């Protein structure tokens, strides 16, 4: 049986106030396998429940039966501590007989209404929270945090760096979050046999072993149009390569099309994304949003999503007496230069279903070029590269959004980009920042609203 607790995690459990004075509300343990994360959380949970009255809400995203939960692990810790006389283990709950502490277990996905109505929780432990979604987090969070002194615990082995769980819990955590990365090399209870096997796996495939045992999230989703590794290489790529990638200014503007959606802009100076912005505005403030986007143009051109509510942008600009410098981007519309060769023997018109697919692939190709230039020393024309400033606001979310959409195929067998509705089914939010980025990066794939001529870089 795994001993409890790992001495390496003692400061993690004893810290109740962060350096900025915030009380600890969220405890995040992430890392690789064989690191004692779940064992330590179970051990601390039993220790707390035995010492004082606690109401533990034990969650995981998917749970078909009680055996899928941390129920068995908690039973083992009770036995390990010799506390069998203090706890009553029921078929679906665990109770401390003297102080009334209780543990309840739910699969969050199927029991969300029961979770939302759970009263008086003092600790919510979300095990295997690599499956955590934004919808689930914003649903469970107020249920727990409405109780004074309550905490949320998260334990997981990261999968993709772009996953919501990694971005929200590690990269951009809520205020009051204490984060600890723990791996097998800090688990003093690891057997020699297990250690020998881990070392052998590192010799066989160091990258895979690093993901499994060091908790290094995978950079790339192989089904994604844009790979995360390409994006990371593009951050300050012009500085890394000592190249001048500046040029004409263009601003991509993704117009909010629902109450929960947000407006977003991405500002490019030539091939360098120098600024992004995001804001929420109700439908009766569409004119103000257009003016906010136009204020960023500064002599360049505005490229806006003309589908749905975006159709108003052109009329608003005309009312402002703006006669030029703005361009429609119809994502579902016809591609540009359909008879041009995308690749030897393949015309653009035989590859892409619509302008959205053409634009995303165009950006993907330039980001891949950037990766090859930065990481492999390959040479390209400046117009075939893209750089992203490292000091952008929301940078990590921008990269995550760009690395999220997957390639799909139309009924004609042509390339398409995963729709927002399909992304929503994967519990991913609308990629507003990414869509504005794609438009801002592709002035050569639009025509002006007035002169009807192609603008920007030559494709």
C-alpha positions as a Markdown table, in Angstrom:
| # | Residue | x | y | z |
|---|---|---|---|---|
| 1 | Unk | 0.0 | 0.0 | 0.0 |
| 2 | Unk | 1.2 | 3.6 | -0.8 |
| 3 | Unk | 2.3 | 5.3 | 2.4 |
| 4 | Unk | 0.7 | 8.7 | 3.3 |
| 5 | Unk | 1.6 | 11.6 | 3.1 |
| 6 | Unk | 4.5 | 12.6 | 0.8 |
| 7 | Unk | 6.8 | 14.9 | 2.9 |
| 8 | Unk | 7.6 | 16.8 | -0.3 |
| 9 | Unk | 4.0 | 18.1 | -0.3 |
| 10 | Unk | 3.9 | 19.2 | 3.3 |
| 11 | Unk | 4.4 | 22.9 | 2.4 |
| 12 | Unk | 1.6 | 22.6 | -0.2 |
| 13 | Unk | -0.9 | 21.5 | 2.5 |
| 14 | Unk | 0.3 | 23.8 | 5.3 |
| 15 | Unk | 0.2 | 27.0 | 3.2 |
| 16 | Unk | -3.1 | 28.8 | 3.7 |
| 17 | Unk | -2.1 | 32.3 | 2.6 |
| 18 | Unk | -0.3 | 33.3 | -0.6 |
| 19 | Unk | 2.5 | 35.9 | -0.8 |
| 20 | Unk | 0.1 | 38.5 | -2.2 |
| 21 | Unk | -2.1 | 38.1 | 1.0 |
| 22 | Unk | -4.8 | 36.1 | -0.8 |
| 23 | Unk | -6.3 | 33.2 | 1.2 |
| 24 | Unk | -5.8 | 29.8 | -0.6 |
| 25 | Unk | -9.1 | 28.9 | -2.2 |
| 26 | Unk | -7.8 | 26.5 | -5.0 |
| 27 | Unk | -5.2 | 23.8 | -4.6 |
| 28 | Unk | -3.8 | 22.4 | -7.8 |
| 29 | Unk | -1.6 | 19.3 | -8.0 |
| 30 | Unk | -0.4 | 18.4 | -11.4 |
| 31 | Unk | 2.4 | 16.3 | -12.8 |
| 32 | Unk | 3.2 | 12.9 | -14.1 |
| 33 | Unk | 2.3 | 9.4 | -13.1 |
| 34 | Unk | 3.8 | 7.7 | -10.0 |
| 35 | Unk | 4.0 | 11.1 | -8.2 |
| 36 | Unk | 1.5 | 10.4 | -5.3 |
| 37 | Unk | -0.9 | 13.2 | -6.3 |
| 38 | Unk | -4.2 | 11.2 | -5.7 |
| 39 | Unk | -2.8 | 9.4 | -2.7 |
| 40 | Unk | -1.8 | 12.6 | -1.0 |
| 41 | Unk | -5.1 | 14.3 | -1.7 |
| 42 | Unk | -7.0 | 11.3 | -0.3 |
| 43 | Unk | -4.7 | 11.1 | 2.7 |
| 44 | Unk | -5.2 | 14.8 | 3.5 |
| 45 | Unk | -8.9 | 14.6 | 2.9 |
| 46 | Unk | -9.3 | 11.8 | 5.5 |
| 47 | Unk | -7.0 | 13.6 | 7.9 |
| 48 | Unk | -9.1 | 16.8 | 7.7 |
| 49 | Unk | -12.4 | 14.9 | 7.9 |
| 50 | Unk | -11.2 | 13.1 | 11.0 |
| 51 | Unk | -10.0 | 16.3 | 12.7 |
| 52 | Unk | -12.9 | 18.6 | 12.0 |
| 53 | Unk | -16.3 | 18.6 | 10.3 |
| 54 | Unk | -16.0 | 18.7 | 6.5 |
| 55 | Unk | -18.4 | 18.2 | 3.6 |
| 56 | Unk | -16.4 | 16.8 | 0.7 |
| 57 | Unk | -17.9 | 16.8 | -2.8 |
| 58 | Unk | -15.7 | 14.4 | -4.7 |
| 59 | Unk | -16.1 | 14.8 | -8.5 |
| 60 | Unk | -14.7 | 13.5 | -11.7 |
| 61 | Unk | -16.1 | 14.4 | -15.1 |
| 62 | Unk | -17.2 | 10.8 | -16.0 |
| 63 | Unk | -18.3 | 8.3 | -13.4 |
| 64 | Unk | -20.5 | 5.3 | -14.2 |
| 65 | Unk | -20.1 | 3.6 | -10.9 |
| 66 | Unk | -18.8 | 4.3 | -7.4 |
| 67 | Unk | -15.6 | 2.2 | -8.2 |
| 68 | Unk | -14.7 | 4.9 | -10.8 |
| 69 | Unk | -14.5 | 7.5 | -8.1 |
| 70 | Unk | -11.9 | 8.1 | -5.3 |
| 71 | Unk | -14.1 | 6.1 | -3.0 |
| 72 | Unk | -11.8 | 3.1 | -2.9 |
| 73 | Unk | -8.7 | 5.3 | -2.4 |
| 74 | Unk | -10.3 | 7.0 | 0.6 |
| 75 | Unk | -11.2 | 3.6 | 2.1 |
| 76 | Unk | -7.6 | 2.6 | 1.8 |
| 77 | Unk | -6.4 | 5.7 | 3.6 |
| 78 | Unk | -8.9 | 5.1 | 6.5 |
| 79 | Unk | -7.4 | 1.7 | 6.8 |
| 80 | Unk | -3.8 | 3.0 | 6.5 |
| 81 | Unk | -4.4 | 5.5 | 9.3 |
| 82 | Unk | -6.1 | 2.8 | 11.5 |
| 83 | Unk | -9.3 | 4.9 | 11.6 |
| 84 | Unk | -11.8 | 2.2 | 10.8 |
| 85 | Unk | -13.6 | 2.8 | 14.1 |
| 86 | Unk | -14.0 | 6.5 | 13.3 |
| 87 | Unk | -15.6 | 6.2 | 9.8 |
| 88 | Unk | -18.7 | 4.5 | 8.5 |
| 89 | Unk | -18.3 | 3.4 | 4.9 |
| 90 | Unk | -21.7 | 3.2 | 3.0 |
| 91 | Unk | -22.3 | 1.9 | -0.5 |
| 92 | Unk | -22.2 | 5.4 | -1.9 |
| 93 | Unk | -20.8 | 7.7 | 0.8 |
| 94 | Unk | -18.3 | 7.8 | 3.7 |
| 95 | Unk | -19.1 | 9.4 | 7.0 |
| 96 | Unk | -17.0 | 10.3 | 10.1 |
| 97 | Unk | -19.1 | 8.9 | 13.0 |
| 98 | Unk | -18.2 | 11.5 | 15.6 |
| 99 | Unk | -18.1 | 14.9 | 13.9 |
| 100 | Unk | -20.4 | 14.2 | 11.0 |
| 101 | Unk | -17.9 | 14.8 | 8.2 |
| 102 | Unk | -19.3 | 13.4 | 4.9 |
| 103 | Unk | -17.9 | 12.4 | 1.5 |
| 104 | Unk | -20.2 | 12.2 | -1.5 |
| 105 | Unk | -19.3 | 11.1 | -5.0 |
| 106 | Unk | -20.6 | 12.3 | -8.4 |
| 107 | Unk | -19.8 | 12.1 | -12.1 |
| 108 | Unk | -20.1 | 15.8 | -12.9 |
| 109 | Unk | -21.2 | 15.3 | -16.5 |
| 110 | Unk | -24.3 | 13.2 | -15.7 |
| 111 | Unk | -25.2 | 14.7 | -12.3 |
| 112 | Unk | -24.7 | 18.4 | -12.8 |
| 113 | Unk | -28.1 | 19.3 | -11.2 |
| 114 | Unk | -27.3 | 17.3 | -8.0 |
| 115 | Unk | -23.9 | 18.9 | -7.9 |
| 116 | Unk | -25.3 | 22.4 | -8.3 |
| 117 | Unk | -27.8 | 21.7 | -5.4 |
| 118 | Unk | -25.1 | 20.3 | -3.1 |
| 119 | Unk | -25.3 | 22.4 | 0.1 |
| 120 | Unk | -22.6 | 23.4 | 2.5 |
| 121 | Unk | -19.5 | 21.9 | 0.7 |
| 122 | Unk | -16.3 | 22.8 | 2.4 |
| 123 | Unk | -14.0 | 21.0 | -0.1 |
| 124 | Unk | -14.6 | 20.0 | -3.7 |
| 125 | Unk | -12.0 | 17.5 | -4.9 |
| 126 | Unk | -12.0 | 17.2 | -8.7 |
| 127 | Unk | -10.0 | 14.2 | -9.5 |
| 128 | Unk | -8.6 | 13.6 | -13.0 |
| 129 | Unk | -9.4 | 17.2 | -13.8 |
| 130 | Unk | -7.6 | 17.1 | -17.1 |
| 131 | Unk | -11.2 | 16.5 | -18.4 |
| 132 | Unk | -12.4 | 19.8 | -16.8 |
| 133 | Unk | -14.2 | 22.0 | -19.2 |
| 134 | Unk | -15.0 | 25.8 | -19.0 |
| 135 | Unk | -18.7 | 25.0 | -18.7 |
| 136 | Unk | -18.2 | 22.7 | -15.8 |
| 137 | Unk | -15.8 | 25.0 | -14.0 |
| 138 | Unk | -18.1 | 28.0 | -14.1 |
| 139 | Unk | -21.0 | 25.8 | -13.0 |
| 140 | Unk | -19.3 | 24.1 | -10.0 |
| 141 | Unk | -17.3 | 27.1 | -8.9 |
| 142 | Unk | -20.2 | 29.2 | -7.4 |
| 143 | Unk | -21.7 | 26.1 | -5.8 |
| 144 | Unk | -18.5 | 25.7 | -3.7 |
| 145 | Unk | -17.3 | 29.3 | -3.3 |
| 146 | Unk | -20.6 | 30.5 | -1.9 |
| 147 | Unk | -19.5 | 28.8 | 1.4 |
| 148 | Unk | -17.1 | 30.7 | 3.6 |
| 149 | Unk | -13.7 | 29.2 | 3.8 |
| 150 | Unk | -14.4 | 26.6 | 1.1 |
| 151 | Unk | -11.7 | 25.2 | -1.1 |
| 152 | Unk | -11.5 | 23.5 | -4.5 |
| 153 | Unk | -8.8 | 20.8 | -5.1 |
| 154 | Unk | -7.7 | 19.7 | -8.5 |
| 155 | Unk | -5.4 | 16.8 | -9.3 |
| 156 | Unk | -4.5 | 15.8 | -12.8 |
| 157 | Unk | -1.9 | 14.6 | -15.4 |
| 158 | Unk | -1.8 | 17.2 | -18.1 |
| 159 | Unk | -2.7 | 16.1 | -21.7 |
| 160 | Unk | -2.5 | 19.0 | -24.2 |
| 161 | Unk | -1.1 | 22.4 | -23.3 |
| 162 | Unk | -4.1 | 23.9 | -25.1 |
| 163 | Unk | -6.6 | 22.0 | -22.9 |
| 164 | Unk | -8.9 | 24.3 | -20.8 |
| 165 | Unk | -7.8 | 22.5 | -17.6 |
| 166 | Unk | -4.1 | 23.3 | -18.1 |
| 167 | Unk | -4.8 | 26.9 | -19.3 |
| 168 | Unk | -7.2 | 27.7 | -16.5 |
| 169 | Unk | -5.6 | 25.9 | -13.6 |
| 170 | Unk | -1.9 | 26.3 | -14.4 |
| 171 | Unk | -1.3 | 29.0 | -16.9 |
| 172 | Unk | -4.0 | 31.5 | -15.9 |
| 173 | Unk | -5.4 | 30.3 | -12.6 |
| 174 | Unk | -8.0 | 32.2 | -10.5 |
| 175 | Unk | -6.8 | 34.4 | -7.7 |
| 176 | Unk | -6.1 | 32.5 | -4.5 |
| 177 | Unk | -4.6 | 29.4 | -6.4 |
| 178 | Unk | -1.8 | 27.4 | -4.9 |
| 179 | Unk | -0.1 | 25.3 | -7.6 |
| 180 | Unk | 2.4 | 22.5 | -7.1 |
| 181 | Unk | 3.9 | 20.3 | -9.8 |
| 182 | Unk | 4.9 | 16.9 | -8.4 |
| 183 | Unk | 6.6 | 14.1 | -10.3 |
| 184 | Unk | 7.9 | 10.6 | -9.6 |
| 185 | Unk | 11.4 | 12.0 | -8.7 |
| 186 | Unk | 9.9 | 13.6 | -5.5 |
| 187 | Unk | 8.0 | 10.5 | -4.5 |
| 188 | Unk | 10.2 | 8.8 | -1.9 |
| 189 | Unk | 7.8 | 5.9 | -1.6 |
| 190 | Unk | 8.4 | 4.8 | -5.2 |
| 191 | Unk | 9.7 | 1.2 | -5.4 |
| 192 | Unk | 13.0 | 0.4 | -7.1 |
| 193 | Unk | 11.2 | -1.8 | -9.6 |
| 194 | Unk | 9.0 | 1.1 | -10.6 |
| 195 | Unk | 12.0 | 3.5 | -10.8 |
| 196 | Unk | 13.9 | 1.1 | -13.0 |
| 197 | Unk | 11.0 | 0.8 | -15.4 |
| 198 | Unk | 10.6 | 4.6 | -15.6 |
| 199 | Unk | 14.3 | 5.0 | -16.4 |
| 200 | Unk | 14.0 | 2.3 | -19.1 |
| 201 | Unk | 11.1 | 4.2 | -20.7 |
| 202 | Unk | 13.1 | 7.4 | -20.8 |
| 203 | Unk | 15.8 | 5.5 | -22.6 |
| 204 | Unk | 13.3 | 4.2 | -25.1 |
| 205 | Unk | 11.4 | 7.4 | -25.8 |
| 206 | Unk | 12.4 | 10.5 | -23.8 |
| 207 | Unk | 9.7 | 12.8 | -25.1 |
| 208 | Unk | 6.9 | 10.3 | -24.4 |
| 209 | Unk | 8.3 | 9.5 | -21.0 |
| 210 | Unk | 8.5 | 13.2 | -20.2 |
| 211 | Unk | 4.8 | 13.5 | -20.9 |
| 212 | Unk | 3.9 | 10.5 | -18.9 |
| 213 | Unk | 6.2 | 10.8 | -15.9 |
| 214 | Unk | 7.1 | 14.5 | -15.8 |
| 215 | Unk | 3.7 | 15.8 | -16.6 |
| 216 | Unk | 4.9 | 17.8 | -19.6 |
| 217 | Unk | 1.7 | 18.5 | -21.6 |
| 218 | Unk | 1.7 | 17.6 | -25.2 |
| 219 | Unk | 2.3 | 20.6 | -27.5 |
| 220 | Unk | 0.4 | 19.4 | -30.5 |
| 221 | Unk | -3.0 | 18.0 | -31.3 |
| 222 | Unk | -2.3 | 16.2 | -34.5 |
| 223 | Unk | -5.8 | 16.8 | -35.8 |
| 224 | Unk | -5.5 | 20.5 | -35.3 |
| 225 | Unk | -5.1 | 22.8 | -38.3 |
| 226 | Unk | -2.4 | 24.8 | -36.5 |
| 227 | Unk | 0.1 | 23.1 | -34.2 |
| 228 | Unk | 0.9 | 24.6 | -30.8 |
| 229 | Unk | 4.6 | 24.1 | -31.4 |
| 230 | Unk | 4.3 | 26.3 | -34.5 |
| 231 | Unk | 2.7 | 29.1 | -32.5 |
| 232 | Unk | 5.3 | 28.9 | -29.7 |
| 233 | Unk | 8.0 | 29.3 | -32.3 |
| 234 | Unk | 6.2 | 32.3 | -33.7 |
| 235 | Unk | 6.3 | 34.2 | -30.4 |
| 236 | Unk | 8.9 | 37.0 | -31.1 |
| 237 | Unk | 10.0 | 35.1 | -34.1 |
| 238 | Unk | 11.2 | 38.3 | -35.9 |
| 239 | Unk | 13.5 | 39.0 | -32.9 |
| 240 | Unk | 14.7 | 35.4 | -32.8 |
| 241 | Unk | 15.4 | 35.5 | -36.6 |
| 242 | Unk | 16.7 | 39.1 | -36.6 |
| 243 | Unk | 14.3 | 39.9 | -39.5 |
| 244 | Unk | 12.2 | 43.0 | -40.3 |
| 245 | Unk | 8.7 | 41.6 | -40.7 |
| 246 | Unk | 6.9 | 45.0 | -40.4 |
| 247 | Unk | 4.7 | 46.3 | -43.2 |
| 248 | Unk | 1.2 | 47.6 | -43.8 |
| 249 | Unk | -1.1 | 47.7 | -40.8 |
| 250 | Unk | -4.2 | 45.5 | -40.8 |
| 251 | Unk | -6.8 | 44.9 | -38.1 |
| 252 | Unk | -9.0 | 41.8 | -38.0 |
| 253 | Unk | -12.3 | 42.3 | -36.3 |
| 254 | Unk | -14.5 | 39.4 | -35.1 |
| 255 | Unk | -18.0 | 40.8 | -34.3 |
| 256 | Unk | -19.9 | 39.3 | -31.4 |
| 257 | Unk | -22.9 | 37.4 | -32.6 |
| 258 | Unk | -24.6 | 36.3 | -29.4 |
| 259 | Unk | -25.2 | 37.4 | -25.8 |
| 260 | Unk | -22.3 | 35.4 | -24.4 |
| 261 | Unk | -19.9 | 36.1 | -27.4 |
| 262 | Unk | -17.3 | 38.8 | -27.4 |
| 263 | Unk | -15.9 | 41.3 | -29.9 |
| 264 | Unk | -12.2 | 40.8 | -30.7 |
| 265 | Unk | -9.6 | 42.6 | -32.7 |
| 266 | Unk | -6.1 | 41.6 | -33.7 |
| 267 | Unk | -3.7 | 44.3 | -35.0 |
| 268 | Unk | -0.9 | 43.4 | -37.4 |
| 269 | Unk | 2.0 | 45.5 | -38.4 |
| 270 | Unk | 3.0 | 43.6 | -41.6 |
| 271 | Unk | 3.5 | 40.0 | -40.5 |
| 272 | Unk | 3.7 | 40.8 | -36.8 |
| 273 | Unk | 0.7 | 40.6 | -34.5 |
| 274 | Unk | 1.3 | 43.6 | -32.2 |
| 275 | Unk | -1.9 | 43.8 | -30.3 |
| 276 | Unk | -5.2 | 42.0 | -29.5 |
| 277 | Unk | -8.3 | 43.2 | -27.7 |
| 278 | Unk | -11.5 | 41.7 | -26.5 |
| 279 | Unk | -14.7 | 43.2 | -25.1 |
| 280 | Unk | -18.3 | 42.4 | -24.5 |
| 281 | Unk | -21.0 | 44.6 | -25.8 |
| 282 | Unk | -24.8 | 44.2 | -26.1 |
| 283 | Unk | -26.5 | 44.3 | -29.5 |
| 284 | Unk | -27.5 | 47.9 | -29.0 |
| 285 | Unk | -23.9 | 48.9 | -28.7 |
| 286 | Unk | -22.8 | 47.6 | -32.1 |
| 287 | Unk | -22.0 | 51.1 | -33.4 |
| 288 | Unk | -19.7 | 51.8 | -30.4 |
| 289 | Unk | -17.9 | 48.5 | -31.0 |
| 290 | Unk | -17.3 | 49.3 | -34.6 |
| 291 | Unk | -15.9 | 52.7 | -33.6 |
| 292 | Unk | -13.6 | 50.9 | -31.1 |
| 293 | Unk | -12.3 | 48.6 | -33.7 |
| 294 | Unk | -11.9 | 51.4 | -36.3 |
| 295 | Unk | -9.9 | 53.4 | -33.8 |
| 296 | Unk | -7.1 | 50.8 | -34.0 |
| 297 | Unk | -6.7 | 51.0 | -37.8 |
| 298 | Unk | -4.5 | 54.2 | -37.8 |
| 299 | Unk | -4.1 | 54.4 | -41.6 |
| 300 | Unk | -4.2 | 50.7 | -42.3 |
| 301 | Unk | -7.3 | 48.6 | -43.1 |
| 302 | Unk | -10.0 | 46.9 | -41.1 |
| 303 | Unk | -11.0 | 43.4 | -42.1 |
| 304 | Unk | -14.3 | 42.4 | -40.5 |
| 305 | Unk | -16.5 | 39.4 | -40.3 |
| 306 | Unk | -19.5 | 40.3 | -42.5 |
| 307 | Unk | -21.7 | 37.4 | -41.6 |
| 308 | Unk | -24.7 | 37.9 | -39.2 |
| 309 | Unk | -24.5 | 41.0 | -37.0 |
| 310 | Unk | -21.2 | 41.9 | -38.6 |
| 311 | Unk | -23.2 | 43.1 | -41.6 |
| 312 | Unk | -23.8 | 46.4 | -39.8 |
| 313 | Unk | -20.1 | 47.3 | -39.7 |
| 314 | Unk | -20.0 | 48.7 | -43.2 |
| 315 | Unk | -23.0 | 50.8 | -42.8 |
| 316 | Unk | -21.7 | 52.2 | -39.5 |
| 317 | Unk | -18.4 | 53.2 | -41.2 |
| 318 | Unk | -20.3 | 54.9 | -44.0 |
| 319 | Unk | -22.3 | 56.9 | -41.4 |
| 320 | Unk | -18.9 | 57.9 | -40.0 |
| 321 | Unk | -18.0 | 59.1 | -43.5 |
| 322 | Unk | -15.2 | 56.5 | -43.8 |
| 323 | Unk | -14.9 | 55.9 | -47.5 |
| 324 | Unk | -12.0 | 53.4 | -47.8 |
| 325 | Unk | -9.7 | 51.2 | -45.7 |
| 326 | Unk | -12.2 | 48.5 | -44.7 |
| 327 | Unk | -12.8 | 45.0 | -46.1 |
| 328 | Unk | -15.5 | 42.3 | -45.7 |
| 329 | Unk | -14.5 | 38.8 | -44.7 |
| 330 | Unk | -17.2 | 36.3 | -45.5 |
| 331 | Unk | -16.0 | 33.1 | -43.9 |
| 332 | Unk | -18.5 | 30.9 | -45.8 |
| 333 | Unk | -17.9 | 32.7 | -49.1 |
| 334 | Unk | -16.0 | 31.8 | -52.2 |
| 335 | Unk | -12.3 | 31.4 | -52.0 |
| 336 | Unk | -9.8 | 33.9 | -53.5 |
| 337 | Unk | -7.8 | 33.0 | -56.7 |
| 338 | Unk | -9.4 | 29.6 | -57.0 |
| 339 | Unk | -7.3 | 28.8 | -60.2 |
| 340 | Unk | -4.0 | 29.5 | -58.4 |
| 341 | Unk | -2.0 | 26.4 | -57.4 |
| 342 | Unk | -2.0 | 25.8 | -53.7 |
| 343 | Unk | 0.5 | 23.0 | -54.3 |
| 344 | Unk | 2.0 | 21.4 | -57.4 |
| 345 | Unk | -1.0 | 20.0 | -59.3 |
| 346 | Unk | -3.6 | 21.2 | -56.8 |
| 347 | Unk | -5.6 | 24.3 | -57.5 |
| 348 | Unk | -7.0 | 26.3 | -54.5 |
| 349 | Unk | -10.5 | 25.7 | -55.9 |
| 350 | Unk | -9.9 | 22.0 | -55.7 |
| 351 | Unk | -8.7 | 22.1 | -52.1 |
| 352 | Unk | -10.8 | 24.6 | -50.1 |
| 353 | Unk | -14.6 | 24.6 | -49.5 |
| 354 | Unk | -14.7 | 28.2 | -48.4 |
| 355 | Unk | -12.7 | 31.3 | -47.5 |
| 356 | Unk | -12.5 | 30.3 | -43.9 |
| 357 | Unk | -10.6 | 27.1 | -44.7 |
| 358 | Unk | -8.4 | 28.9 | -47.2 |
| 359 | Unk | -7.5 | 31.6 | -44.6 |
| 360 | Unk | -6.8 | 29.2 | -41.7 |
| 361 | Unk | -4.6 | 27.0 | -44.0 |
| 362 | Unk | -2.8 | 30.1 | -45.2 |
| 363 | Unk | -1.9 | 31.1 | -41.7 |
| 364 | Unk | -1.1 | 27.5 | -40.7 |
| 365 | Unk | 1.4 | 27.3 | -43.6 |
| 366 | Unk | 3.1 | 30.5 | -42.6 |
| 367 | Unk | 3.3 | 29.5 | -39.0 |
| 368 | Unk | 4.8 | 26.1 | -40.0 |
| 369 | Unk | 7.4 | 28.1 | -42.1 |
| 370 | Unk | 8.1 | 30.2 | -39.0 |
| 371 | Unk | 8.7 | 27.0 | -36.9 |
| 372 | Unk | 11.0 | 25.7 | -39.6 |
| 373 | Unk | 12.9 | 29.0 | -39.7 |
| 374 | Unk | 13.3 | 29.3 | -35.9 |
| 375 | Unk | 13.9 | 25.7 | -35.0 |
| 376 | Unk | 15.6 | 24.3 | -38.2 |
| 377 | Unk | 17.3 | 27.4 | -39.7 |
| 378 | Unk | 15.4 | 27.2 | -42.9 |
| 379 | Unk | 15.0 | 30.4 | -44.9 |
| 380 | Unk | 11.8 | 32.0 | -46.2 |
| 381 | Unk | 10.6 | 35.3 | -47.6 |
| 382 | Unk | 9.4 | 37.7 | -44.8 |
| 383 | Unk | 5.8 | 37.6 | -46.3 |
| 384 | Unk | 5.8 | 33.8 | -45.7 |
| 385 | Unk | 6.3 | 34.1 | -42.0 |
| 386 | Unk | 4.3 | 35.3 | -39.0 |
| 387 | Unk | 5.5 | 36.7 | -35.6 |
| 388 | Unk | 3.5 | 37.2 | -32.4 |
| 389 | Unk | 4.5 | 39.7 | -29.8 |
| 390 | Unk | 5.2 | 38.1 | -26.4 |
| 391 | Unk | 3.7 | 40.9 | -24.4 |
| 392 | Unk | 0.2 | 40.6 | -26.0 |
| 393 | Unk | -2.7 | 40.6 | -23.5 |
| 394 | Unk | -4.4 | 37.2 | -23.4 |
| 395 | Unk | -1.4 | 35.7 | -25.2 |
| 396 | Unk | -1.8 | 32.2 | -23.8 |
| 397 | Unk | -5.5 | 32.1 | -24.6 |
| 398 | Unk | -4.8 | 33.3 | -28.2 |
| 399 | Unk | -2.4 | 30.5 | -28.7 |
| 400 | Unk | -4.8 | 28.0 | -27.2 |
| 401 | Unk | -7.6 | 29.2 | -29.5 |
| 402 | Unk | -5.5 | 29.1 | -32.6 |
| 403 | Unk | -4.4 | 25.5 | -31.8 |
| 404 | Unk | -7.9 | 24.3 | -31.1 |
| 405 | Unk | -9.9 | 24.1 | -34.4 |
| 406 | Unk | -9.6 | 20.8 | -36.3 |
| 407 | Unk | -9.7 | 20.1 | -40.0 |
| 408 | Unk | -12.9 | 18.8 | -41.5 |
| 409 | Unk | -14.1 | 17.9 | -45.0 |
| 410 | Unk | -17.1 | 18.9 | -46.9 |
| 411 | Unk | -19.5 | 16.6 | -48.8 |
| 412 | Unk | -17.4 | 17.4 | -51.9 |
| 413 | Unk | -14.2 | 16.3 | -50.1 |
| 414 | Unk | -12.8 | 19.8 | -49.8 |
| 415 | Unk | -11.0 | 21.2 | -46.7 |
| 416 | Unk | -13.1 | 22.9 | -44.1 |
| 417 | Unk | -12.5 | 24.2 | -40.6 |
| 418 | Unk | -14.4 | 22.8 | -37.6 |
| 419 | Unk | -17.5 | 24.9 | -36.9 |
| 420 | Unk | -18.1 | 26.8 | -33.7 |
| 421 | Unk | -21.0 | 24.5 | -32.9 |
| 422 | Unk | -18.8 | 21.4 | -33.2 |
| 423 | Unk | -16.2 | 23.1 | -31.0 |
| 424 | Unk | -18.9 | 23.8 | -28.5 |
| 425 | Unk | -19.6 | 20.1 | -28.4 |
| 426 | Unk | -16.0 | 19.6 | -27.3 |
| 427 | Unk | -16.6 | 22.1 | -24.5 |
| 428 | Unk | -14.5 | 24.8 | -26.3 |
| 429 | Unk | -15.5 | 28.4 | -26.3 |
| 430 | Unk | -16.0 | 30.5 | -29.5 |
| 431 | Unk | -12.4 | 31.3 | -30.7 |
| 432 | Unk | -13.0 | 35.1 | -31.0 |
| 433 | Unk | -9.3 | 36.0 | -30.6 |
| 434 | Unk | -8.2 | 33.4 | -33.1 |
| 435 | Unk | -10.8 | 34.4 | -35.7 |
| 436 | Unk | -9.7 | 38.1 | -35.5 |
| 437 | Unk | -6.1 | 36.9 | -35.8 |
| 438 | Unk | -6.8 | 34.9 | -38.9 |
| 439 | Unk | -8.5 | 37.9 | -40.6 |
| 440 | Unk | -5.8 | 40.3 | -39.5 |
| 441 | Unk | -3.2 | 38.0 | -40.9 |
| 442 | Unk | -4.9 | 37.6 | -44.3 |
| 443 | Unk | -5.4 | 41.0 | -46.0 |
| 444 | Unk | -4.4 | 39.4 | -49.3 |
| 445 | Unk | -7.5 | 37.2 | -49.1 |
| 446 | Unk | -10.1 | 40.0 | -49.0 |
| 447 | Unk | -11.2 | 42.8 | -51.3 |
| 448 | Unk | -11.9 | 46.4 | -50.3 |
| 449 | Unk | -15.5 | 47.4 | -49.8 |
| 450 | Unk | -15.2 | 50.3 | -52.2 |
| 451 | Unk | -12.6 | 49.7 | -54.8 |
| 452 | Unk | -13.1 | 46.0 | -55.1 |
| 453 | Unk | -9.4 | 45.2 | -55.5 |
| 454 | Unk | -7.1 | 42.8 | -53.7 |
| 455 | Unk | -5.0 | 44.4 | -51.0 |
| 456 | Unk | -2.1 | 43.5 | -48.8 |
| 457 | Unk | 0.6 | 40.9 | -49.4 |
| 458 | Unk | 0.6 | 39.0 | -52.7 |
| 459 | Unk | -0.5 | 35.4 | -52.1 |
